[in-house]
């Protein structure tokens, strides 16, 4: 239905649970991404979902979306970032996804304007003279910030899983020995895997640690 609206010149916003989008995977690839249609996905319940249980845990979407061509994937760290990314995805001409968790955010005030985010650009939260840099994807930023303060590390809110901020990653690699990626998604094929692929493809010399959900159902 969303693809049909897009074909007729409309801008559909499809709000859907991460786990329900799994059931529409073939349609997402063939009906939206292959035709590069102008559809915005608002992916709810991304990550852990508490009492909703294992059947509703949205822990695979970064993996199954990242491999689809033409797709832009955004991971907001708070309510205001989510607002800006929805603006950005709505303004973008093509398939775009914004994934956000179930329930409440950290309580950030929302600037209810039409501000956009530059596509594929991360945000350095803290840069220090440290051997370690933490790259945070999405709603785990507060947790990463606590760890970063304790260990006195550089901290980056990556914002985008696809496209990655490649220039930022290169600069981080020049000044750090270890990059730690953190995401509320399975490690296999997730955001951290995208960072790994870029680093290896460009022969960048840095150690890597990917933190996410292990290969088991939580």
MARFIVEX-390080 format. One line per field, with one value per residue: x, y, z of N, C-alpha, C, O in turn; residue in three letters; residue number from 1. Coordinates in Angstrom, 1 decimal. Layout:
n.east	X_...
n.north	Y_...
n.up	Z_...
ca.east	X_...
ca.north	Y_...
ca.up	Z_...
c.east	X_...
c.north	Y_...
c.up	Z_...
o.east	X_...
o.north	Y_...
o.up	Z_...
aa	ALA_...
i	NUM_...
//
This chain:
n.east	0.8_1.9_4.0_2.4_1.1_3.4_4.1_2.1_2.9_2.6_3.7_4.2_4.2_5.2_4.4_5.6_6.0_9.3_9.5_7.2_7.8_9.6_8.0_7.2_9.4_10.1_8.4_9.3_11.9_11.3_9.1_9.5_12.4_13.8_12.6_13.3_11.6_9.7_9.5_8.9_10.0_8.9_10.2_9.1_9.5_12.2_14.9_15.2_12.1_10.9_8.2_6.8_8.1_10.1_9.2_8.5_10.8_12.7_15.3_16.7_16.5_18.4_20.3_18.9_18.0_20.3_21.6_20.2_20.0_19.8_18.7_18.4_19.4_18.6_19.4_18.1_19.2_17.8_14.7_14.5_16.4_15.1_12.9_14.2_15.3_13.1_12.0_14.1_14.1_11.6_11.9_13.8_14.2_13.4_13.8_13.8_14.6_13.8_14.6_13.4_13.0_10.8_8.4_9.4_11.7_15.0_14.1_14.6_14.1_12.0_12.6_10.4_10.5_11.4_14.0_16.7_18.9_22.2_22.7_24.2_26.1_27.8_27.9_30.1_30.3_32.1_35.5_38.5_41.9_42.6_43.0_40.8_37.8_34.3_31.7_28.5_25.3_22.1_19.6_21.2_22.9_23.0_23.8_26.3_27.5_27.8_29.7_31.8_32.5_33.4_35.6_37.0_36.9_36.8_33.7_31.1_28.1_26.8_24.5_23.8_23.4_23.5_24.0_27.3_29.3_32.0_34.3_34.5_34.9_37.4_39.0_38.8_40.1_42.7_43.5_43.1_43.4_41.6_38.4_35.1_32.0_28.6_25.3_21.8_21.0_21.3_24.7_25.6_26.0_25.1_25.2_27.8_29.1_29.0_30.8_33.1_33.5_34.0_36.4_38.1_38.0_39.3_41.8_42.5_44.3_43.4_42.1_39.1_36.0_32.9_29.9_26.8_23.7_24.0_24.2_21.6_18.2_16.8
n.north	-1.2_1.3_1.5_1.7_4.2_5.8_5.4_6.9_9.5_10.4_10.8_8.4_7.5_4.9_3.4_1.0_-2.0_-3.3_-6.1_-6.8_-5.8_-7.6_-9.6_-8.5_-8.4_-9.3_-7.7_-5.2_-5.2_-5.7_-4.2_-1.6_-0.8_-1.8_-0.4_2.1_3.7_6.5_6.2_6.4_4.8_4.3_2.7_1.0_-0.2_-1.1_-3.0_-4.2_-5.2_-5.7_-6.8_-7.6_-9.7_-12.3_-12.8_-10.3_-8.8_-6.3_-7.0_-7.5_-5.8_-3.8_-5.4_-6.8_-4.7_-3.3_-4.6_-4.0_-2.4_1.2_2.0_4.1_4.3_5.3_6.0_7.2_8.8_10.0_11.7_14.2_13.9_11.9_13.2_15.0_13.2_12.0_14.2_14.5_12.0_12.2_14.4_13.3_11.9_8.9_5.4_5.4_4.8_5.1_4.0_3.2_2.8_0.9_2.4_4.9_7.6_9.1_11.6_14.0_17.3_18.2_20.0_21.4_21.8_22.2_21.2_19.6_16.8_16.3_13.9_10.8_11.8_11.7_12.5_13.9_13.5_13.6_14.2_13.0_12.7_9.7_6.1_4.7_4.7_5.1_4.1_4.8_3.6_4.7_4.3_3.5_5.5_6.9_5.0_4.4_6.8_6.9_4.9_5.8_8.2_6.9_5.5_7.4_8.0_8.7_9.6_8.9_9.7_7.9_8.1_7.4_4.3_3.5_5.6_5.1_7.4_7.9_9.5_10.4_8.0_7.3_9.4_8.9_6.5_7.2_8.4_6.7_3.5_1.5_0.7_0.7_-0.6_-0.1_-1.3_-1.9_-4.4_-7.5_-8.7_-9.9_-9.0_-6.4_-2.9_-2.5_-4.4_-3.2_-1.1_-2.6_-3.8_-1.5_-0.6_-2.7_-2.9_-0.6_-0.9_0.1_0.6_-0.6_-1.8_-3.7_-3.9_-5.3_-4.7_-6.0_-7.7_-11.1_-14.3_-15.5_-16.0_-13.5
n.up	0.0_0.9_-1.1_-3.3_-2.9_-3.0_-5.7_-6.9_-6.4_-3.8_-0.3_1.7_5.1_6.8_9.7_11.9_13.7_14.5_14.4_12.9_10.5_9.6_8.5_6.2_4.5_1.9_0.3_1.0_-0.1_-2.9_-3.7_-2.7_-2.2_-4.5_-6.5_-5.7_-4.2_-2.7_0.3_3.8_6.7_9.9_12.4_15.0_18.4_18.4_19.3_22.7_24.3_26.8_28.6_26.3_25.2_23.6_21.0_20.1_20.2_18.8_17.3_15.0_12.9_12.1_10.9_8.8_7.3_6.6_4.5_2.2_-0.9_-1.7_0.7_3.5_6.8_10.0_13.4_16.1_19.2_21.2_22.0_20.7_18.7_17.3_16.3_14.5_12.7_11.6_10.3_8.4_7.1_5.9_4.2_2.5_-0.7_-1.4_-0.2_3.3_6.8_10.2_13.3_16.4_20.1_22.2_24.4_26.8_26.2_26.9_27.9_26.6_25.6_22.9_20.0_18.2_15.2_11.8_11.4_9.8_9.5_8.4_6.0_6.7_8.5_11.5_15.1_17.2_20.5_22.7_22.7_23.6_24.7_24.3_24.1_23.4_21.6_21.7_19.7_19.4_18.6_18.3_20.8_22.9_23.8_26.3_28.1_27.0_27.4_30.1_30.5_29.0_30.4_32.8_31.9_30.6_27.7_24.1_22.7_20.4_18.8_16.4_14.7_12.0_10.4_7.9_5.2_6.6_8.5_7.0_6.8_9.4_10.8_9.8_10.8_13.5_13.7_13.3_15.6_17.7_19.4_19.8_18.7_19.9_19.2_19.9_20.1_20.1_18.9_17.1_17.1_14.8_11.6_12.1_12.9_13.9_12.5_10.0_10.4_10.9_8.3_6.7_7.9_7.4_4.6_3.9_5.0_7.5_10.5_13.4_16.5_17.1_18.8_19.1_20.5_21.3_20.9_21.6_19.7_20.2_21.3_23.3
ca.east	0.0_2.8_4.6_1.4_1.0_4.6_4.0_1.2_3.4_2.4_4.8_3.7_5.0_4.7_4.8_5.4_6.9_10.4_9.2_6.2_8.5_10.2_7.0_7.0_10.7_10.1_7.7_10.2_12.9_10.9_8.1_10.0_13.8_14.2_12.1_13.8_10.4_9.8_8.7_9.6_9.6_9.0_10.3_8.9_9.9_13.5_15.7_14.5_10.8_10.4_7.1_6.3_8.6_11.1_8.6_8.4_12.1_13.2_16.8_17.3_16.2_19.6_20.9_18.2_17.9_21.6_22.0_19.3_20.4_19.0_18.1_19.0_19.0_18.9_19.2_18.1_19.6_16.8_13.4_14.7_17.1_14.1_12.1_15.0_15.5_11.8_12.0_15.1_13.6_10.4_12.5_14.6_13.5_13.8_13.5_14.5_14.1_14.2_14.3_13.3_12.7_9.5_8.3_9.9_13.1_15.7_13.5_15.1_13.1_11.9_12.5_9.4_10.7_11.7_15.4_17.1_20.2_23.0_22.6_25.5_27.0_27.7_28.1_31.1_29.8_33.2_36.8_39.6_43.2_42.4_43.3_39.6_36.6_33.1_30.7_27.1_24.2_20.8_19.1_22.2_23.9_23.2_24.6_27.7_28.1_28.3_30.9_32.8_32.9_34.1_36.9_37.6_37.1_36.1_32.3_30.5_26.8_26.9_23.3_23.5_24.0_23.7_25.4_28.1_30.1_33.3_35.4_34.6_35.6_38.9_39.7_38.8_41.1_44.0_43.9_42.7_43.9_40.5_37.0_34.1_30.7_27.5_24.0_20.7_20.7_22.3_26.0_25.8_25.5_24.5_25.9_29.2_29.6_29.3_32.1_34.2_33.6_34.6_37.7_38.9_38.1_40.3_43.1_42.8_44.9_42.8_41.4_37.7_35.2_31.5_29.0_25.4_23.0_24.6_23.5_20.6_17.0_16.8
ca.north	0.0_2.4_1.6_2.2_5.6_6.5_5.4_7.9_10.8_10.7_10.5_7.6_7.2_3.6_3.2_-0.5_-2.7_-3.9_-7.5_-6.9_-5.5_-8.9_-10.3_-7.7_-8.2_-9.4_-6.5_-4.1_-5.2_-5.7_-3.1_-0.3_-0.5_-2.1_0.7_3.3_4.6_7.5_5.7_6.6_3.7_4.6_1.4_1.0_-1.4_-1.6_-3.4_-5.0_-4.8_-6.0_-7.8_-8.0_-11.0_-12.6_-12.7_-8.9_-8.1_-5.9_-7.0_-7.9_-4.8_-3.2_-6.5_-7.1_-3.5_-2.8_-5.2_-3.6_-1.2_2.4_2.2_5.0_3.8_6.3_5.5_8.4_8.5_10.6_12.2_15.3_13.3_11.1_14.2_15.5_12.2_11.8_15.3_14.2_10.9_12.7_15.2_12.5_11.2_7.5_4.7_5.8_4.1_5.6_2.9_3.8_1.8_0.9_3.1_6.3_8.0_9.7_12.8_15.2_18.2_18.2_21.3_21.0_22.6_21.4_21.0_18.3_16.3_16.0_12.4_10.2_12.5_11.4_13.6_13.7_13.9_14.0_13.7_13.2_12.0_8.3_5.1_4.1_5.5_4.3_4.5_4.5_3.6_4.7_4.6_3.1_6.5_7.3_3.9_4.5_8.0_6.6_4.1_6.7_9.0_6.1_5.1_8.6_7.7_9.5_9.1_9.4_9.3_7.7_8.6_6.7_3.0_3.5_5.5_5.5_8.6_7.3_10.4_10.4_6.8_7.4_10.3_8.2_5.4_7.8_8.9_5.7_2.1_0.5_1.2_-0.1_-0.2_-0.5_-1.2_-2.7_-5.2_-8.6_-8.3_-10.5_-8.2_-5.2_-1.6_-2.8_-5.2_-2.2_-0.4_-3.6_-3.9_-0.3_-0.5_-3.7_-2.5_0.6_-1.3_0.9_-0.2_-0.3_-3.0_-3.6_-4.7_-5.1_-5.0_-6.0_-8.9_-12.4_-15.1_-16.3_-15.2_-13.0
ca.up	0.0_0.9_-2.4_-4.3_-2.7_-3.5_-7.2_-7.3_-6.0_-2.3_0.6_2.8_6.3_7.3_11.1_12.0_14.7_13.9_14.2_11.9_9.2_9.2_7.7_4.9_3.9_0.4_-0.2_1.3_-1.1_-4.3_-4.0_-2.3_-2.4_-5.9_-7.3_-5.1_-4.0_-1.7_1.5_5.1_7.6_11.3_13.0_16.5_19.2_18.0_20.5_23.7_24.5_28.1_28.7_25.0_25.0_22.6_19.7_19.7_20.4_17.5_17.4_13.8_11.8_11.5_10.1_7.6_6.5_6.1_3.2_1.1_-1.6_-1.7_2.0_4.5_8.1_11.1_14.8_17.1_20.5_22.1_21.4_19.7_17.5_16.5_15.5_13.4_11.7_10.9_9.3_7.4_6.2_5.2_3.2_1.6_-1.8_-1.5_1.0_4.5_8.0_11.5_14.2_17.8_21.0_22.9_25.7_27.0_25.9_28.1_28.4_25.9_25.0_21.4_19.3_17.2_14.0_10.5_11.2_9.2_9.8_7.2_5.8_6.8_9.4_13.0_16.0_18.3_21.8_23.5_22.2_24.6_24.4_24.9_23.2_23.1_21.1_21.7_18.6_19.8_17.6_18.8_22.2_24.0_24.0_27.7_28.7_26.5_28.0_31.5_30.4_28.5_31.6_33.7_31.3_30.0_26.3_23.1_22.5_19.2_18.4_14.9_14.1_10.7_10.2_6.4_5.1_7.7_8.4_6.7_7.2_10.9_11.2_9.4_11.8_14.8_13.6_13.3_16.9_18.7_19.1_19.9_18.5_20.5_18.7_20.8_19.5_20.6_17.7_17.1_16.6_13.5_10.4_12.5_12.7_14.2_11.3_8.9_10.7_10.6_6.8_6.2_8.3_6.7_3.2_3.8_5.6_8.6_11.6_14.7_17.0_17.1_19.7_18.8_21.6_21.0_21.3_21.1_18.8_20.9_21.6_24.7
c.east	0.9_3.5_3.6_1.2_2.2_4.6_3.1_1.6_3.1_3.7_4.3_4.7_4.4_5.3_4.5_6.4_8.1_10.1_8.2_6.8_9.2_9.3_6.8_8.4_10.8_9.4_8.6_11.3_12.4_10.0_8.5_11.4_14.3_13.8_12.5_12.7_10.5_9.0_9.6_9.1_9.9_9.0_10.2_9.3_11.2_14.3_14.8_13.1_10.1_9.4_6.5_6.9_9.5_10.5_8.5_9.7_12.6_14.7_17.5_17.2_17.5_20.3_20.2_17.9_19.2_22.0_21.2_19.8_19.4_18.4_19.0_18.5_19.5_18.6_19.3_18.5_18.7_15.6_13.6_15.5_16.1_13.3_12.9_15.1_14.2_11.6_12.9_14.6_12.4_10.9_13.2_13.8_14.0_13.5_14.4_13.8_14.7_13.7_14.4_12.7_11.2_9.6_8.9_11.4_13.8_15.1_14.0_14.0_13.1_11.7_11.6_9.5_11.0_13.2_15.7_18.5_21.0_23.1_24.1_26.5_26.8_28.0_29.0_30.6_31.0_34.5_37.9_40.9_43.2_42.7_41.9_38.5_35.4_32.1_29.4_26.1_22.8_20.6_20.1_23.2_24.1_24.0_26.1_28.3_28.6_29.6_32.1_33.3_33.8_35.5_37.6_37.9_36.4_34.7_31.7_29.1_26.8_25.7_22.9_24.2_24.3_23.2_26.2_28.9_31.6_34.4_35.6_35.3_37.1_39.6_39.8_39.9_42.5_44.5_43.5_43.2_42.7_39.2_36.0_32.8_29.7_26.2_23.0_20.1_21.6_23.6_26.2_25.2_25.0_25.4_27.4_29.8_29.9_30.5_33.2_34.5_34.4_36.1_38.6_39.1_39.1_41.6_43.5_43.3_44.3_42.1_39.9_37.0_33.7_30.6_27.5_24.8_23.6_23.7_22.5_19.3_16.9_15.5
c.north	1.3_2.6_2.1_3.7_6.4_6.5_6.5_9.3_11.2_10.4_9.7_7.5_5.9_3.3_1.7_-1.0_-3.3_-5.4_-7.7_-6.7_-6.7_-9.6_-9.7_-7.6_-8.3_-8.2_-5.3_-4.0_-5.0_-4.5_-1.7_0.0_-0.7_-0.9_2.1_4.3_5.4_7.1_5.9_5.5_4.3_3.2_1.4_-0.3_-2.0_-1.8_-4.2_-4.4_-5.2_-7.1_-8.3_-9.4_-11.1_-12.5_-11.3_-8.1_-7.7_-5.8_-7.4_-6.9_-4.2_-4.2_-6.7_-5.9_-3.1_-3.4_-4.8_-2.4_-0.1_2.8_3.1_4.5_4.8_5.7_6.6_7.9_9.1_11.1_13.3_14.8_12.6_12.1_14.7_14.5_11.9_12.9_15.0_13.1_11.3_13.6_14.5_11.9_9.8_6.7_5.1_5.1_4.8_4.6_3.5_2.7_1.9_1.8_4.5_6.4_8.6_11.0_14.1_16.0_18.2_19.6_21.0_22.0_21.7_21.2_19.6_18.0_15.9_14.5_11.9_10.8_12.2_12.6_13.2_14.3_14.4_13.4_14.0_12.4_10.6_7.3_4.4_5.1_4.6_4.9_4.0_4.6_3.6_4.9_4.1_4.3_6.9_6.3_4.1_5.8_7.7_5.8_5.0_7.6_8.2_5.8_6.2_8.3_8.8_8.8_9.8_8.8_9.2_8.1_7.7_5.3_2.8_4.8_5.8_6.7_8.1_8.2_10.5_9.2_6.8_8.3_9.6_7.2_6.0_8.1_7.9_4.3_1.1_1.3_0.2_0.3_-0.8_-0.3_-2.2_-3.5_-6.4_-8.1_-8.8_-9.6_-6.9_-4.0_-1.8_-3.5_-4.2_-1.5_-1.3_-3.6_-2.7_-0.3_-1.5_-3.4_-1.4_0.3_-0.3_0.1_0.2_-1.6_-2.7_-4.5_-4.3_-5.6_-4.9_-7.3_-10.1_-13.2_-16.1_-15.4_-14.8_-13.3
c.up	0.0_-0.5_-3.4_-4.1_-3.3_-5.1_-7.7_-6.8_-4.6_-1.6_1.8_3.9_6.9_8.7_11.4_13.0_13.9_13.5_13.1_10.5_8.7_8.2_6.3_4.1_2.4_-0.3_-0.1_0.2_-2.5_-4.6_-3.6_-2.7_-3.8_-6.8_-6.8_-4.8_-2.7_-0.5_2.8_6.1_9.0_12.0_14.5_17.1_18.7_19.2_21.5_24.0_25.8_28.0_27.4_24.6_23.8_21.2_19.2_19.8_19.0_17.4_16.1_12.7_11.2_10.5_8.8_6.7_5.8_4.8_2.0_0.4_-1.5_-0.4_2.8_5.8_9.2_12.4_15.8_18.5_21.6_21.3_20.4_18.5_16.6_15.7_14.3_12.3_11.0_9.9_8.1_6.5_5.4_4.0_2.1_0.5_-2.1_-0.2_2.2_5.8_9.2_12.5_15.7_18.8_21.5_24.1_25.7_26.6_27.1_28.6_27.8_25.4_23.5_20.9_18.1_16.0_12.9_10.3_10.7_9.7_8.5_7.1_5.9_7.7_10.9_13.8_17.1_19.6_22.7_22.9_23.2_24.1_25.1_23.8_22.7_22.6_21.1_20.6_19.0_18.7_18.3_20.3_23.3_24.3_25.5_28.4_28.3_27.1_29.4_31.5_30.0_29.6_32.5_33.2_30.7_28.5_25.4_22.9_21.2_19.0_16.9_14.1_12.9_10.7_8.7_5.9_6.4_7.5_8.3_7.1_8.7_11.4_10.9_10.4_13.1_14.8_13.7_14.7_18.1_18.4_19.1_19.6_19.0_19.9_19.6_20.1_20.1_19.4_17.8_16.5_15.1_12.4_10.8_12.2_12.9_13.0_10.1_9.2_10.5_9.1_6.3_6.6_7.6_5.2_2.9_4.5_6.7_9.8_12.9_15.2_17.2_18.2_19.4_19.9_21.2_21.5_20.8_20.2_19.5_21.1_23.0_25.4
o.east	0.6_3.7_4.0_1.1_2.1_5.1_3.3_0.8_3.5_4.6_4.0_5.9_3.3_6.5_3.4_7.5_7.9_10.5_8.2_6.4_9.4_9.8_6.3_8.5_11.4_10.0_8.7_11.7_12.9_10.0_8.0_11.7_15.0_14.5_12.2_12.7_11.3_7.9_10.7_7.9_11.0_7.9_11.2_9.5_11.3_14.4_13.8_12.9_8.9_9.6_5.8_6.3_9.7_11.2_8.4_9.7_12.8_15.3_18.7_17.8_17.5_20.9_20.8_17.6_19.2_22.8_21.5_19.9_18.2_17.7_20.2_17.3_20.7_17.5_20.4_18.1_18.8_15.6_13.0_15.1_16.2_13.0_12.3_15.2_14.3_11.2_12.6_14.8_12.2_10.2_13.3_12.7_15.0_12.9_15.6_12.6_15.8_12.5_15.4_12.0_10.5_10.6_8.9_12.2_13.2_15.5_13.8_13.0_14.2_10.8_12.1_8.6_10.9_13.6_15.1_19.2_20.4_23.6_25.0_27.7_25.7_28.2_28.8_30.4_30.9_34.5_38.1_40.8_43.6_42.6_41.9_38.4_35.5_31.9_29.1_26.1_22.5_21.4_19.8_24.1_25.2_24.9_27.0_29.5_29.6_30.5_33.2_34.5_34.8_36.5_38.7_39.1_35.6_34.6_31.7_28.9_26.8_25.9_21.7_25.4_25.3_22.0_25.8_29.1_32.3_35.4_36.7_36.2_37.9_40.7_40.8_40.6_43.4_45.7_43.7_43.4_42.8_38.9_36.1_32.4_29.8_25.9_23.4_19.0_22.6_23.6_26.8_24.0_24.4_26.2_28.2_31.0_30.9_31.3_34.2_35.7_35.3_37.0_39.8_40.1_39.7_42.4_44.6_42.7_44.7_41.7_39.5_37.5_33.3_30.7_27.1_25.2_23.8_22.5_22.7_19.4_17.0_15.3
o.north	2.2_3.7_2.9_4.4_7.4_7.5_7.0_10.3_12.4_9.7_10.3_7.3_5.9_3.1_1.2_-0.5_-3.8_-5.9_-8.7_-7.2_-6.9_-10.3_-10.4_-6.7_-7.5_-7.7_-4.4_-3.0_-4.1_-3.9_-0.8_0.9_0.1_-0.6_3.1_5.5_5.1_7.7_5.5_5.4_4.6_2.7_1.8_-1.3_-3.2_-1.0_-4.9_-3.2_-5.2_-8.2_-9.3_-10.1_-10.2_-12.1_-11.1_-6.9_-8.5_-4.7_-7.7_-7.0_-4.0_-3.8_-6.7_-6.0_-2.6_-2.7_-5.3_-1.3_-0.4_3.8_2.9_4.4_5.0_5.0_7.0_6.8_8.7_11.0_13.2_15.3_12.6_11.8_14.8_14.8_11.5_12.7_15.2_13.2_10.9_13.6_14.9_11.4_9.6_7.3_5.2_4.9_5.2_4.3_4.1_1.9_2.9_1.9_5.1_5.4_8.5_11.5_15.1_15.5_18.2_20.4_20.5_22.8_20.5_21.0_18.7_18.9_15.3_13.8_12.3_10.5_12.4_13.7_12.3_15.5_15.4_12.2_15.2_11.7_10.4_7.6_3.7_6.2_3.5_6.1_2.7_5.6_2.5_5.7_4.3_4.0_7.1_6.6_4.0_5.8_8.3_6.1_4.8_7.9_8.7_5.8_6.1_8.3_9.5_7.6_11.0_7.6_10.2_8.5_7.3_5.2_2.2_5.1_6.7_7.1_8.0_7.7_10.5_9.2_6.4_7.9_9.8_7.0_5.3_8.1_8.2_4.0_0.1_2.3_-1.0_1.5_-1.9_0.8_-3.2_-3.4_-6.3_-7.3_-8.1_-9.5_-6.2_-4.0_-1.3_-3.3_-4.4_-1.2_-0.9_-3.6_-2.9_0.1_-1.2_-3.6_-1.3_1.2_0.0_-0.9_1.2_-2.4_-1.5_-5.6_-3.1_-6.7_-3.8_-7.8_-10.2_-12.9_-17.3_-14.2_-15.6_-13.0
o.up	-0.8_-0.9_-4.3_-5.1_-3.9_-5.6_-8.8_-6.9_-4.2_-2.1_2.8_3.7_7.4_8.9_11.3_13.1_12.7_12.4_12.4_9.5_7.5_7.3_5.4_3.3_1.8_-1.3_-1.0_-0.3_-3.2_-5.7_-4.1_-3.5_-4.4_-7.7_-7.3_-5.1_-1.8_-0.3_2.8_6.2_9.4_12.2_15.1_16.5_18.6_20.1_21.1_23.9_26.0_27.5_27.3_23.9_22.9_20.2_18.0_19.6_18.1_17.4_16.1_11.6_10.0_9.5_7.7_5.5_4.7_4.0_0.9_1.1_-1.4_-0.3_2.9_6.0_9.3_12.6_16.2_18.9_22.7_20.1_19.3_17.4_15.4_14.5_13.2_11.1_9.8_8.8_7.0_5.3_4.3_2.9_1.0_0.8_-2.8_0.7_2.1_5.8_9.3_12.6_16.0_18.3_21.3_24.8_24.7_26.6_28.2_29.6_28.3_24.8_22.9_21.3_17.1_15.8_13.0_9.2_11.1_10.2_7.6_8.0_5.2_7.6_11.4_13.2_17.9_19.7_23.4_22.5_23.5_23.1_26.2_22.6_21.7_23.1_20.6_20.6_19.0_18.0_18.9_20.9_24.5_25.1_25.9_29.2_29.1_27.4_29.8_32.2_30.4_29.6_33.0_34.0_30.2_28.1_25.9_23.0_21.1_19.2_16.2_13.0_12.8_11.0_8.3_6.0_7.1_6.3_9.2_7.6_9.2_12.3_11.8_10.9_13.8_15.8_14.3_15.0_19.2_17.2_18.5_20.2_18.7_20.1_20.1_19.5_20.7_19.0_18.5_15.6_14.3_12.3_10.0_11.3_12.1_12.7_9.4_8.2_9.9_8.7_5.4_5.8_7.2_4.7_1.8_4.6_6.9_10.1_13.5_14.4_17.3_18.4_19.6_20.3_20.7_22.5_19.5_20.1_19.5_21.1_23.9_26.5
aa	UNK_UNK_UNK_UNK_UNK_UNK_UNK_UNK_UNK_UNK_UNK_UNK_UNK_UNK_UNK_UNK_UNK_UNK_UNK_UNK_UNK_UNK_UNK_UNK_UNK_UNK_UNK_UNK_UNK_UNK_UNK_UNK_UNK_UNK_UNK_UNK_UNK_UNK_UNK_UNK_UNK_UNK_UNK_UNK_UNK_UNK_UNK_UNK_UNK_UNK_UNK_UNK_UNK_UNK_UNK_UNK_UNK_UNK_UNK_UNK_UNK_UNK_UNK_UNK_UNK_UNK_UNK_UNK_UNK_UNK_UNK_UNK_UNK_UNK_UNK_UNK_UNK_UNK_UNK_UNK_UNK_UNK_UNK_UNK_UNK_UNK_UNK_UNK_UNK_UNK_UNK_UNK_UNK_UNK_UNK_UNK_UNK_UNK_UNK_UNK_UNK_UNK_UNK_UNK_UNK_UNK_UNK_UNK_UNK_UNK_UNK_UNK_UNK_UNK_UNK_UNK_UNK_UNK_UNK_UNK_UNK_UNK_UNK_UNK_UNK_UNK_UNK_UNK_UNK_UNK_UNK_UNK_UNK_UNK_UNK_UNK_UNK_UNK_UNK_UNK_UNK_UNK_UNK_UNK_UNK_UNK_UNK_UNK_UNK_UNK_UNK_UNK_UNK_UNK_UNK_UNK_UNK_UNK_UNK_UNK_UNK_UNK_UNK_UNK_UNK_UNK_UNK_UNK_UNK_UNK_UNK_UNK_UNK_UNK_UNK_UNK_UNK_UNK_UNK_UNK_UNK_UNK_UNK_UNK_UNK_UNK_UNK_UNK_UNK_UNK_UNK_UNK_UNK_UNK_UNK_UNK_UNK_UNK_UNK_UNK_UNK_UNK_UNK_UNK_UNK_UNK_UNK_UNK_UNK_UNK_UNK_UNK_UNK_UNK_UNK_UNK_UNK_UNK
i	1_2_3_4_5_6_7_8_9_10_11_12_13_14_15_16_17_18_19_20_21_22_23_24_25_26_27_28_29_30_31_32_33_34_35_36_37_38_39_40_41_42_43_44_45_46_47_48_49_50_51_52_53_54_55_56_57_58_59_60_61_62_63_64_65_66_67_68_69_70_71_72_73_74_75_76_77_78_79_80_81_82_83_84_85_86_87_88_89_90_91_92_93_94_95_96_97_98_99_100_101_102_103_104_105_106_107_108_109_110_111_112_113_114_115_116_117_118_119_120_121_122_123_124_125_126_127_128_129_130_131_132_133_134_135_136_137_138_139_140_141_142_143_144_145_146_147_148_149_150_151_152_153_154_155_156_157_158_159_160_161_162_163_164_165_166_167_168_169_170_171_172_173_174_175_176_177_178_179_180_181_182_183_184_185_186_187_188_189_190_191_192_193_194_195_196_197_198_199_200_201_202_203_204_205_206_207_208_209_210_211_212_213_214_215_216_217_218
//
